[in-house]
Amino acid sequence: MQAVSIFGSALKSTTPERSYPTLRGHPPIVELGNELRIPSEFDRPDTGIQIEVPPDLGSIFVVTPLAYYLGAEVIPGSEPRLTTENGFKFDLDENEGLELTVERLLKRLFFLDCVVRTEGTTPLPLYERQLTEPKLGFSLENVYNMDLVDQIEEYLAVDHSIVESVFPKWRATTELQGTSSEVEFLPFLADSLALVNIVEGQTQETENQVRAIEGFTRGSSTRNTNPNRGISKGSISNTLPDTTTIKQDWDCLGTTSITGITPLSAFYNSIEQTPREDPIEIIVICNDSEMREELKAVNDIYGNRAELPFDVSIYYNTTVEQLRSVLSKEIDFFHFIGHIDDEGFQCTDGKLEITAVDETGVDAFFLNACQSHDQGLQLVKAGSIGGIVTFSDVINNSAVKIGETIARLLNRGFPLHAALDIARKDTLVGEQYCVVGDSKTTIAQSETAPPFVCLIDSEGDTFSMTIDTYTKNEFRKGSLFIPYLDGEDDYFLVSGRSGDYSLDRDQLADFLEMEMFPVVTNGNVVWSENVDVDRL
C-alpha cells in the first residue's frame, strides 16, 4: 500500500490537464525485497485523497491505477471506499462489486477531466464536450478552478448513465491472480490506467478460439495430407517456466477479444528501447518453399513508404545456426514463415528452441506458423518487447492472407493489438492468433496522428462512415485527433469509435485519396487506395 501510494509522485499536474498523457509520468519501478525502501526523491502530491481497501493484494491491485491517477494514498480499511480531506466518502464496493465500481469511477473521473480541461490552457472544440456539457449540471469553468477534492464531488454527482456512452474505449482489461509475484507489474499497469480484474486459476481459451481451431484444423502430423503450418499438435501454456505472466484482453471491432500474455520482461524491454538513427531493420525468414506466396506479398509491403527508411532482408531455408545468428542481431521486426512445434522452429538441419537463445535483439515479431505461442513467449523472455503468434494450427492459405494484412498494418504504424484486431475481420482463422508481450508495440510511426480504421456502409447515393482510433505508445489515453474532412473542426478523444458521417460519393472519394488506411466495408478489410466508390 505504501509503495502504490508513491505512484502519484510521477504526475506532473493534479489539475484536469493530467488527463493529457504528457502530464502523466511513469510511476517508479517496484522491485520485491525483504523490506520497504522508498527513495527520498519520490514524494506523493498532497491531494487530500485516500483510498481504503482491505489489506489483501487483490484489492490493492484493483485500485492501483485509480490511486495513481488521483495521487491518492492507499490505506487499510474494512470496507473499500474513497475519502477526501473534506469528509466526502464514496463506496467502492457498490452493487457491482469492487472491480466494476473502480472501473466505472476511473472512466468517469478521467473522461470528465478531458471535458473540463477545455476550460484551461487548451480550449479546443472537443466533440465529447458538446455531447455532455448541457447534461452535467455544473459550470465547466467553475469546476476547472476547484481543488481536486471538490472536483471529485462534482464529478460523482453526475449520473453515470449521462456520460457512459461517450467514454473513450479503454480496450484492454488485465487479469491478475492477486499474488506477490505480480507486484512488479503494478507501475506499468498504473501507467496505462489499466482496468484490473482478479481471477483464480489459469484462464482458458475463448469459445470462439476453440471453434476456430476445431473448424480449421485436424491435427495431422503429415504436411502432405493437411496444408497446415504445424508439424504436431501440442497444448498451449500461458506461462513460461519460472516466469510470472499476466493476461490482457483487448476489446475489438465487433469480434471476440484478443488475448495477450505478457511477462514482466516485455515492459522492461520496452523501457530500454531507444530511437534508432539507422533505417528500420526488418528480417523475413521463409523456411518452407511452399509458403513463398506470403514471402512475396510481405516483401512488396515492408518498406514501401518513401518517407520512412527501411532495410528489409530476406532469408530462405535457414539452418539452426543461421536462425540463431539472425535472432542475436539488433532487429526492429522479425517475420517468420514456416513450421513451429513444441521442439522449436523447423530449419533445414533440425529445430531451434528459443530457450537455447540466451539473448535476442529482436524488438517485435510475427511468427506466422502453427503453435508459435510458447516460442513467442520465450522470445519476449530473451529480450523482445512483443509479437503476434498462434494458439494452434493454421491452414496455409488463411495464414497468407493474415500475414499480408498484418504486414500492411504494421508497416503503417499500427500497434500489434490493433493490427491483429483489424486482420481478424477478414477471416475466422484470425481467432487463432494472439499477442504476447506488450500489445502496444509498433515497428513504425503512423502517417496520421493515431492509427485508425474507417467503417463504411452504403446507403443508396450516400455513405455512412465512422472512424475507429487506437491508442499506441505515442498516442495514449487522453490524446486527441481531428478527422481530415471538409467542415470538420471538432477534436475527438482517442480511442474508440467517433463520428457518424453522411458523405456523398465525391466527399468519400476525396477522403479516401488523402492517404492509405484500412477500410472495413461489406465485412471485408480493404485499403483506401483500392476502394472503388462507384461499386460500393
C-alpha positions as CSV (number, residue, x, y, z in Angstrom):
1,M,0.0,0.0,0.0
2,Q,2.8,2.4,0.8
3,A,4.6,1.6,-2.5
4,V,1.4,2.1,-4.5
5,S,0.8,5.4,-2.7
6,I,4.0,6.8,-4.1
7,F,3.0,6.2,-7.8
8,G,1.3,9.6,-7.8
9,S,4.7,11.2,-7.5
10,A,5.0,10.7,-11.2
11,L,2.1,13.0,-12.0
12,K,3.2,16.4,-13.5
13,S,-0.1,18.0,-12.6
14,T,-3.1,17.4,-10.3
15,T,-5.3,19.6,-12.4
16,P,-7.7,18.1,-15.1
17,E,-4.7,18.5,-17.5
18,R,-3.2,15.3,-16.1
19,S,-5.7,13.6,-18.4
20,Y,-3.2,14.5,-21.1
21,P,-0.7,11.7,-21.4
22,T,2.3,14.1,-21.5
23,L,1.4,15.2,-17.9
24,R,1.4,11.6,-16.5
25,G,4.9,10.4,-15.9
26,H,5.7,6.7,-15.5
27,P,5.3,5.5,-11.9
28,P,8.5,4.4,-10.1
29,I,9.6,0.8,-10.7
30,V,8.9,-1.7,-7.9
31,E,11.3,-4.5,-7.0
32,L,10.5,-7.2,-4.5
33,G,12.8,-7.2,-1.5
34,N,13.0,-8.0,2.2
35,E,12.0,-4.6,3.4
36,L,10.3,-1.4,2.2
37,R,12.6,1.3,0.9
38,I,11.3,4.4,-0.9
39,P,13.9,6.8,-2.2
40,S,13.5,10.3,-0.8
41,E,13.1,11.8,-4.3
42,F,9.7,10.2,-4.6
43,D,7.1,12.4,-2.9
44,R,3.4,11.9,-3.3
45,P,1.4,15.0,-4.1
46,D,-0.7,16.3,-1.3
47,T,-4.1,15.8,-2.9
48,G,-6.1,15.1,0.3
49,I,-7.5,11.8,-1.2
50,Q,-7.3,8.4,0.4
51,I,-8.5,5.0,-0.9
52,E,-9.3,2.5,1.8
53,V,-9.3,-1.2,0.9
54,P,-8.9,-4.4,2.9
55,P,-5.3,-5.3,3.3
56,D,-5.1,-8.1,0.7
57,L,-3.1,-8.0,-2.6
58,G,-6.1,-8.5,-4.9
59,S,-7.9,-5.4,-3.6
60,I,-4.8,-3.3,-3.7
61,F,-4.1,-4.4,-7.3
62,V,-7.6,-3.3,-8.4
63,V,-7.3,0.2,-7.1
64,T,-3.7,0.9,-8.1
65,P,-4.4,2.7,-11.4
66,L,-7.1,4.8,-9.8
67,A,-4.8,5.7,-6.9
68,Y,-2.0,6.7,-9.3
69,Y,-4.3,8.9,-11.4
70,L,-5.7,10.7,-8.3
71,G,-2.4,10.9,-6.5
72,A,-4.2,9.1,-3.6
73,E,-2.8,7.4,-0.5
74,V,-3.9,3.8,-0.2
75,I,-4.6,2.7,3.4
76,P,-6.1,-0.4,5.0
77,G,-9.8,-0.3,5.8
78,S,-12.6,-2.8,6.5
79,E,-14.7,-1.6,3.5
80,P,-13.4,-0.2,0.2
81,R,-14.1,3.5,-0.2
82,L,-12.7,6.7,-1.4
83,T,-12.4,9.6,1.1
84,T,-11.3,13.2,0.9
85,E,-10.0,15.7,3.5
86,N,-13.4,17.4,3.2
87,G,-15.1,14.5,4.8
88,F,-16.5,13.2,1.4
89,K,-16.9,9.4,1.2
90,F,-17.7,7.2,-1.8
91,D,-18.3,3.5,-1.6
92,L,-16.0,1.5,-3.8
93,D,-17.9,-1.8,-3.4
94,E,-21.4,-0.9,-4.5
95,N,-23.8,-3.5,-6.0
96,E,-21.4,-4.1,-8.9
97,G,-18.5,-5.1,-6.6
98,L,-15.0,-3.6,-6.2
99,E,-13.7,-4.2,-9.7
100,L,-16.6,-2.8,-11.7
101,T,-17.1,0.1,-9.3
102,V,-13.4,1.1,-9.6
103,E,-13.6,0.7,-13.4
104,R,-16.7,3.0,-13.7
105,L,-15.1,5.5,-11.3
106,L,-11.8,5.7,-13.1
107,K,-13.5,6.1,-16.5
108,R,-15.9,8.8,-15.2
109,L,-13.2,10.9,-13.5
110,F,-10.8,10.6,-16.4
111,F,-13.5,11.5,-19.0
112,L,-14.8,14.5,-17.1
113,D,-11.2,15.7,-16.7
114,C,-10.9,15.5,-20.5
115,V,-14.0,17.6,-20.9
116,V,-13.2,20.2,-18.1
117,R,-9.6,20.7,-19.3
118,T,-11.0,22.5,-22.3
119,E,-11.6,25.4,-19.9
120,G,-7.8,25.5,-19.2
121,T,-4.7,26.0,-21.3
122,T,-6.0,24.2,-24.4
123,P,-9.5,25.4,-25.1
124,L,-10.0,23.2,-28.2
125,P,-13.5,22.4,-29.6
126,L,-14.0,18.9,-28.1
127,Y,-16.8,16.8,-29.6
128,E,-17.4,14.9,-26.4
129,R,-17.9,18.2,-24.5
130,Q,-20.7,19.2,-26.9
131,L,-22.5,16.0,-26.2
132,T,-22.3,16.1,-22.4
133,E,-22.0,19.7,-21.2
134,P,-25.7,20.5,-21.3
135,K,-26.4,17.4,-19.1
136,L,-23.7,17.8,-16.5
137,G,-25.4,20.3,-14.2
138,F,-22.3,22.3,-13.3
139,S,-20.2,25.1,-14.8
140,L,-17.1,23.7,-16.5
141,E,-15.2,26.9,-15.8
142,N,-16.1,26.8,-12.1
143,V,-15.1,23.1,-11.7
144,Y,-11.9,23.7,-13.6
145,N,-10.8,26.2,-11.0
146,M,-11.7,24.0,-8.0
147,D,-9.3,21.9,-5.9
148,L,-9.1,18.3,-6.9
149,V,-11.2,17.1,-3.9
150,D,-14.0,19.4,-4.8
151,Q,-13.9,18.4,-8.5
152,I,-14.3,14.8,-7.5
153,E,-17.5,15.6,-5.6
154,E,-18.9,17.5,-8.6
155,Y,-18.0,14.6,-10.9
156,L,-19.6,12.0,-8.7
157,A,-22.8,13.9,-8.5
158,V,-23.2,13.4,-12.2
159,D,-25.5,10.4,-13.2
160,H,-23.2,7.8,-14.7
161,S,-25.6,7.0,-17.5
162,I,-25.3,10.6,-18.8
163,V,-21.6,10.2,-19.7
164,E,-21.0,6.4,-20.0
165,S,-22.0,6.2,-23.7
166,V,-19.4,8.9,-24.6
167,F,-16.4,7.4,-22.8
168,P,-13.3,6.7,-24.9
169,K,-12.7,2.9,-25.4
170,W,-10.4,1.5,-22.7
171,R,-10.0,-1.6,-24.9
172,A,-7.6,-3.6,-22.5
173,T,-8.6,-5.4,-19.3
174,T,-5.8,-7.0,-17.3
175,E,-6.3,-10.2,-15.3
176,L,-4.2,-10.9,-12.2
177,Q,-4.1,-13.7,-9.8
178,G,-3.6,-11.5,-6.8
179,T,-0.2,-13.0,-5.9
180,S,3.0,-11.3,-4.7
181,S,4.9,-12.3,-7.9
182,E,2.6,-9.8,-9.7
183,V,3.5,-6.8,-7.6
184,E,6.3,-5.7,-10.0
185,F,3.7,-5.3,-12.8
186,L,1.8,-2.6,-11.0
187,P,3.8,0.5,-12.2
188,F,3.2,-0.5,-15.8
189,L,-0.5,-1.2,-15.2
190,A,-0.9,2.2,-13.5
191,D,1.0,4.0,-16.3
192,S,-1.6,2.6,-18.8
193,L,-4.5,3.3,-16.5
194,A,-5.4,-0.4,-16.8
195,L,-8.7,-2.0,-15.7
196,V,-7.7,-4.8,-13.3
197,N,-9.7,-7.9,-12.6
198,I,-8.7,-10.6,-10.1
199,V,-9.2,-14.2,-11.3
200,E,-8.4,-17.5,-9.8
201,G,-6.6,-20.3,-11.6
202,Q,-5.4,-20.3,-15.2
203,T,-7.6,-18.8,-17.9
204,Q,-8.9,-20.8,-20.8
205,E,-9.2,-20.2,-24.5
206,T,-12.4,-18.5,-25.5
207,E,-15.2,-20.5,-27.1
208,N,-14.6,-18.8,-30.5
209,Q,-10.9,-19.6,-30.4
210,V,-11.8,-23.3,-29.7
211,R,-14.4,-23.3,-32.5
212,A,-11.9,-21.7,-35.0
213,I,-9.3,-24.3,-34.1
214,E,-11.7,-27.2,-34.4
215,G,-13.2,-25.9,-37.6
216,F,-9.9,-25.3,-39.5
217,T,-7.5,-28.0,-38.2
218,R,-7.4,-31.7,-37.9
219,G,-4.1,-32.1,-36.0
220,S,-2.4,-34.1,-38.8
221,S,1.3,-34.7,-38.4
222,T,1.9,-35.0,-42.1
223,R,2.0,-31.9,-44.2
224,N,1.1,-33.6,-47.5
225,T,-2.4,-34.5,-46.1
226,N,-3.0,-31.2,-44.3
227,P,-1.9,-27.8,-45.6
228,N,-1.2,-26.5,-42.1
229,R,1.9,-24.7,-40.8
230,G,2.2,-27.2,-38.0
231,I,4.1,-30.5,-37.5
232,S,2.4,-31.9,-34.5
233,K,-0.4,-30.7,-32.3
234,G,0.5,-29.6,-28.8
235,S,-1.0,-27.9,-25.8
236,I,-0.9,-24.2,-25.2
237,S,0.6,-23.0,-22.0
238,N,0.0,-19.4,-20.7
239,T,3.2,-19.2,-18.7
240,L,6.9,-19.8,-19.1
241,P,8.8,-21.9,-16.6
242,D,9.7,-19.8,-13.5
243,T,8.2,-16.7,-15.2
244,T,5.2,-14.8,-14.0
245,T,2.9,-13.6,-16.7
246,I,-0.3,-11.6,-16.8
247,K,-3.2,-11.9,-19.2
248,Q,-4.7,-8.9,-21.1
249,D,-7.9,-9.0,-23.1
250,W,-8.3,-6.4,-25.9
251,D,-11.8,-5.2,-26.9
252,C,-12.2,-5.5,-30.7
253,L,-14.1,-4.4,-33.7
254,G,-17.3,-6.4,-33.2
255,T,-15.3,-9.7,-32.8
256,T,-14.2,-11.6,-29.7
257,S,-11.5,-10.1,-27.6
258,I,-7.8,-10.6,-28.4
259,T,-5.9,-12.4,-25.7
260,G,-2.4,-11.3,-24.8
261,I,0.0,-13.0,-22.4
262,T,2.7,-10.6,-21.0
263,P,5.8,-11.4,-19.0
264,L,7.3,-8.6,-16.9
265,S,10.4,-8.6,-19.2
266,A,8.2,-7.2,-22.0
267,F,7.7,-4.0,-20.1
268,Y,11.3,-3.6,-19.1
269,N,12.4,-4.3,-22.7
270,S,10.1,-1.6,-23.9
271,I,11.5,1.0,-21.4
272,E,15.0,0.1,-22.6
273,Q,14.2,0.7,-26.3
274,T,15.9,3.7,-27.7
275,P,15.1,5.5,-31.0
276,R,17.2,4.4,-34.0
277,E,19.1,6.8,-36.2
278,D,19.5,4.0,-38.8
279,P,16.8,2.7,-41.1
280,I,14.1,0.4,-39.6
281,E,15.5,-3.1,-40.0
282,I,13.2,-5.9,-40.8
283,I,14.1,-9.5,-41.4
284,V,11.8,-12.0,-43.1
285,I,12.6,-15.7,-43.0
286,C,10.7,-18.3,-45.0
287,N,11.7,-21.9,-44.1
288,D,9.2,-23.7,-46.4
289,S,9.4,-23.3,-50.2
290,E,5.6,-23.9,-50.5
291,M,4.9,-20.8,-48.4
292,R,6.7,-18.3,-50.7
293,E,3.4,-16.7,-51.7
294,E,3.4,-15.0,-48.3
295,L,7.0,-14.1,-48.6
296,K,6.5,-12.4,-51.9
297,A,3.4,-10.5,-50.6
298,V,5.1,-9.1,-47.4
299,N,8.4,-8.3,-49.3
300,D,6.4,-6.0,-51.5
301,I,4.8,-4.3,-48.4
302,Y,7.6,-3.8,-45.9
303,G,9.5,-0.6,-46.6
304,N,7.2,0.7,-49.3
305,R,6.8,4.1,-47.5
306,A,9.0,6.6,-49.2
307,E,9.0,8.9,-46.1
308,L,10.5,6.2,-43.8
309,P,13.8,4.5,-44.3
310,F,13.6,0.7,-44.2
311,D,16.2,-2.1,-44.6
312,V,14.5,-5.4,-45.4
313,S,16.5,-8.6,-45.6
314,I,15.1,-11.9,-46.8
315,Y,16.3,-15.4,-45.8
316,Y,15.3,-18.8,-47.2
317,N,15.6,-22.2,-45.7
318,T,17.9,-21.3,-42.8
319,T,19.9,-23.7,-40.8
320,V,19.7,-23.7,-37.0
321,E,22.9,-21.7,-36.6
322,Q,21.8,-19.2,-39.3
323,L,18.5,-18.6,-37.5
324,R,20.2,-18.3,-34.1
325,S,22.6,-15.7,-35.7
326,V,19.6,-13.7,-37.1
327,L,17.9,-13.7,-33.7
328,S,21.0,-12.4,-32.0
329,K,21.1,-9.3,-34.2
330,E,19.6,-5.9,-33.4
331,I,16.4,-6.1,-35.4
332,D,13.2,-3.9,-35.3
333,F,11.0,-6.6,-36.7
334,F,11.2,-10.3,-37.4
335,H,8.7,-12.1,-39.6
336,F,8.9,-15.9,-39.6
337,I,7.1,-18.0,-42.2
338,G,7.3,-21.8,-41.7
339,H,6.8,-24.5,-39.1
340,I,7.0,-24.4,-35.4
341,D,6.1,-27.1,-32.8
342,D,6.9,-27.9,-29.2
343,E,10.5,-28.5,-30.1
344,G,11.0,-25.1,-31.8
345,F,11.5,-23.5,-35.2
346,Q,12.0,-26.0,-38.1
347,C,15.2,-25.4,-40.0
348,T,16.9,-27.3,-42.8
349,D,19.1,-29.3,-40.4
350,G,16.9,-29.5,-37.3
351,K,14.9,-27.3,-34.9
352,L,15.9,-24.3,-32.9
353,E,14.2,-24.0,-29.4
354,I,14.3,-20.4,-28.3
355,T,15.4,-21.4,-24.8
356,A,18.7,-22.1,-26.5
357,V,19.0,-18.5,-27.4
358,D,20.4,-16.6,-24.4
359,E,19.5,-13.1,-25.7
360,T,17.8,-11.7,-28.7
361,G,18.0,-8.2,-30.2
362,V,14.6,-8.6,-31.9
363,D,12.2,-5.8,-30.8
364,A,9.0,-7.1,-32.3
365,F,8.0,-10.2,-34.3
366,F,5.3,-12.1,-36.2
367,L,5.6,-15.9,-36.0
368,N,3.2,-16.9,-38.7
369,A,3.4,-20.6,-38.1
370,C,1.4,-23.2,-36.1
371,Q,1.7,-23.4,-32.4
372,S,4.1,-20.4,-32.1
373,H,2.6,-19.2,-28.8
374,D,5.2,-20.6,-26.5
375,Q,8.2,-19.8,-28.7
376,G,6.9,-16.2,-28.9
377,L,6.8,-16.0,-25.1
378,Q,10.4,-17.3,-25.0
379,L,11.4,-14.6,-27.4
380,V,10.0,-12.0,-25.0
381,K,11.8,-13.6,-22.1
382,A,15.0,-13.4,-24.2
383,G,14.7,-9.7,-24.9
384,S,11.8,-8.9,-27.3
385,I,9.1,-6.5,-26.5
386,G,6.1,-8.2,-28.1
387,G,4.8,-10.1,-31.1
388,I,1.9,-11.9,-32.8
389,V,1.7,-15.7,-32.5
390,T,-0.8,-18.6,-33.0
391,F,-2.6,-20.7,-30.5
392,S,-2.7,-23.8,-32.6
393,D,-2.5,-25.0,-36.2
394,V,-3.3,-22.6,-39.1
395,I,-4.1,-23.5,-42.7
396,N,-1.7,-22.1,-45.2
397,N,-3.9,-20.0,-47.5
398,S,-5.6,-18.3,-44.5
399,A,-2.2,-17.7,-42.9
400,V,-1.0,-16.0,-46.1
401,K,-4.0,-13.6,-46.0
402,I,-3.5,-12.8,-42.3
403,G,0.2,-12.3,-42.9
404,E,-0.2,-9.9,-45.7
405,T,-2.8,-7.8,-43.9
406,I,-0.8,-7.6,-40.6
407,A,2.3,-6.7,-42.6
408,R,0.5,-3.8,-44.2
409,L,-0.9,-2.6,-40.9
410,L,2.4,-2.8,-39.0
411,N,4.1,-1.0,-41.9
412,R,1.6,1.9,-41.5
413,G,2.4,2.3,-37.8
414,F,-0.4,0.2,-36.2
415,P,0.4,-1.4,-32.8
416,L,0.3,-5.2,-32.5
417,H,-3.2,-5.4,-30.9
418,A,-4.7,-3.0,-33.5
419,A,-3.1,-4.8,-36.5
420,L,-4.5,-8.2,-35.3
421,D,-7.9,-6.7,-34.4
422,I,-8.4,-5.4,-38.0
423,A,-6.8,-8.5,-39.6
424,R,-9.3,-10.8,-37.8
425,K,-12.2,-9.1,-39.6
426,D,-11.1,-10.8,-42.8
427,T,-11.2,-14.5,-41.7
428,L,-12.4,-16.6,-38.8
429,V,-9.0,-18.3,-38.7
430,G,-7.8,-15.0,-37.2
431,E,-9.3,-16.1,-33.9
432,Q,-6.3,-18.5,-33.6
433,Y,-3.9,-15.6,-33.4
434,C,-3.0,-13.7,-30.2
435,V,-0.4,-11.3,-28.8
436,V,2.5,-12.0,-26.4
437,G,4.4,-9.3,-24.7
438,D,3.5,-5.6,-24.9
439,S,0.5,-5.3,-27.2
440,K,1.2,-1.6,-27.8
441,T,4.4,-2.4,-29.6
442,T,4.9,-0.7,-33.1
443,I,7.6,-1.0,-35.7
444,A,7.0,2.3,-37.5
445,Q,5.3,5.7,-36.9
446,S,1.8,6.1,-38.2
447,E,1.3,8.6,-41.1
448,T,-1.7,10.1,-39.3
449,A,-1.8,11.1,-35.7
450,P,-3.3,7.9,-34.2
451,P,-3.8,4.8,-36.3
452,F,-7.4,4.4,-37.4
453,V,-9.7,2.3,-39.5
454,C,-12.8,3.5,-41.3
455,L,-16.1,1.6,-41.3
456,I,-18.2,2.4,-44.4
457,D,-21.8,1.4,-45.2
458,S,-23.6,2.2,-48.4
459,E,-27.0,3.9,-48.1
460,G,-28.1,4.5,-51.7
461,D,-26.3,7.5,-53.1
462,T,-24.8,8.4,-49.7
463,F,-22.4,6.6,-47.4
464,S,-22.3,6.3,-43.6
465,M,-18.8,6.4,-42.2
466,T,-17.4,6.1,-38.7
467,I,-13.8,6.2,-37.6
468,D,-12.2,3.8,-35.0
469,T,-9.0,5.0,-33.5
470,Y,-6.4,3.1,-31.5
471,T,-4.0,4.1,-28.7
472,K,-0.3,3.4,-29.0
473,N,2.7,4.5,-27.0
474,E,2.8,7.9,-28.8
475,F,-1.0,8.4,-28.5
476,R,-2.1,7.2,-25.1
477,K,-5.3,7.8,-23.3
478,G,-6.3,11.4,-23.3
479,S,-4.8,12.1,-26.8
480,L,-6.8,14.0,-29.4
481,F,-7.3,13.7,-33.1
482,I,-9.3,15.6,-35.8
483,P,-10.6,13.8,-39.0
484,Y,-9.4,15.2,-42.3
485,L,-12.9,16.1,-43.5
486,D,-14.1,19.3,-45.0
487,G,-16.1,21.3,-42.4
488,E,-14.9,19.1,-39.5
489,D,-13.4,21.3,-36.8
490,D,-14.1,19.2,-33.7
491,Y,-11.5,17.2,-31.9
492,F,-12.2,13.7,-30.6
493,L,-10.7,11.6,-27.8
494,V,-8.5,8.6,-28.7
495,S,-9.5,5.7,-28.7
496,G,-12.8,4.3,-29.9
497,R,-15.4,4.9,-32.5
498,S,-16.2,8.5,-33.4
499,G,-18.3,10.4,-35.8
500,D,-21.2,9.2,-37.8
501,Y,-20.7,11.0,-41.1
502,S,-23.0,11.0,-44.0
503,L,-21.0,11.6,-47.2
504,D,-21.8,11.7,-50.9
505,R,-19.6,9.9,-53.4
506,D,-17.3,12.8,-54.1
507,Q,-16.8,13.6,-50.5
508,L,-16.0,9.9,-49.7
509,A,-13.6,9.7,-52.7
510,D,-11.8,12.8,-51.7
511,F,-11.3,11.4,-48.1
512,L,-10.1,8.0,-49.3
513,E,-7.5,9.7,-51.6
514,M,-5.8,11.6,-48.8
515,E,-3.6,8.8,-47.6
516,M,-3.6,5.0,-47.3
517,F,-5.5,3.5,-44.4
518,P,-7.6,0.4,-43.8
519,V,-11.3,0.4,-44.5
520,V,-13.9,-2.2,-43.4
521,T,-16.8,-2.4,-45.8
522,N,-19.2,-5.3,-46.6
523,G,-17.5,-7.3,-44.0
524,N,-14.1,-7.2,-45.7
525,V,-10.8,-5.3,-45.0
526,V,-9.6,-3.3,-47.9
527,W,-7.2,-0.3,-48.3
528,S,-8.4,3.2,-49.1
529,E,-6.4,3.3,-52.4
530,N,-8.2,0.2,-53.6
531,V,-11.8,1.3,-52.8
532,D,-13.9,1.9,-55.9
533,V,-16.5,4.3,-54.6
534,D,-18.7,3.7,-57.7
535,R,-19.0,0.0,-56.8
536,L,-19.8,0.3,-53.1
